[in-house]
Amino acid sequence: QMATRVFGLQMDYEKPEETAFKGIKAFRYFLRSIGMPINFSELGAKEKDIPLLVEKFGLGDGRTGGFVHLSSEDIAAIYRIAAHADI
């Protein structure tokens, strides 16, 4: 939905994952255009920083999220994927 609603891309109903990938590309382009880092390396973070990043996330009651509830372990797993992502 972000690809079509925010970035105005055409939905490919035959290959919705293509629309998703184009949306990701558009989002990365947007982040670059405003000078935002798009991966751990550009942020200056390392995998060893993940526990601190999870702590700084500020879960409060231990979970976050509206659509899918995420625990600190879930967030750490997402950060690990981001740390190794080749964007």
N, C-alpha and C positions, 0 to 999 in steps of 0.2 A: 504494500500500500504506500509506503514511503516513496518508492520509486515513481509511482504514478501520481500520487497526490502532492508530494512536495517538489519533486524534480520534473514533473510533467512528462515523464516517459510513457510511451505506449505500452500497454499490457500485452504480452505475448501469451495468449491463452493456451496455445499448443505447447509452449515451453516456458512455463512460469518461472523456472529457475534462471532462465536467461534475463528476464526482467529484473529478478533479484540481483543478479551479478551486475547488471547495468546500473542499478540503484546504488549498489556498494561503490562502484567506480565513481558515480556522480557525487556521492557523499565524501569520498576521499578527495576528490577534486575540490569540493567546497571547503573541506578542512584545510587543505593546502592553501587555498586562495585567501584564507584569513590567518594563515601562519600557525595553525595548530598542528602539533605532532600527531602522527597517525599510527605509531607503534611504540613498543617499549624502548627501542633503541633511540628513537628521536626524542622521547620523553626523558631519556637519561636513566631509566629504571632498569633493574636487572631482576632475574628470577628470585634472587635472595631477598629482594624487597617486597615480595608478595605478602608475607605475614603483616608487615607494616601497612601496606596498601589496604588489606582486608580490615585491619583495625581502624584505619582512617575512614573507611566506608561508613562507619557509625551505624551499625545495625540496631542498636537500642534493644529491642525485644528479642533479637537473635535471628530475625528473618526480615526480608524485604521483598517487594515486588507486588504488583497488582494482578497481572495475568498469570505469572508463575512465581510462586514464593521461593526465594533463594536463601539458603543458609550460608554461613561463612565458608563452609567447605565448597559449596557450589560456586561462590564468588572466587575463591582461590583457584578452582579448576578453570574457570573462565580466564582468569589472569594468566595461568600457566599456558593456555592456548595462545593468548595474545603475546606472551613472551617469546613464543616460538613461531609466530605467524610470519610468513613471508609476504608482506604487503607491497 
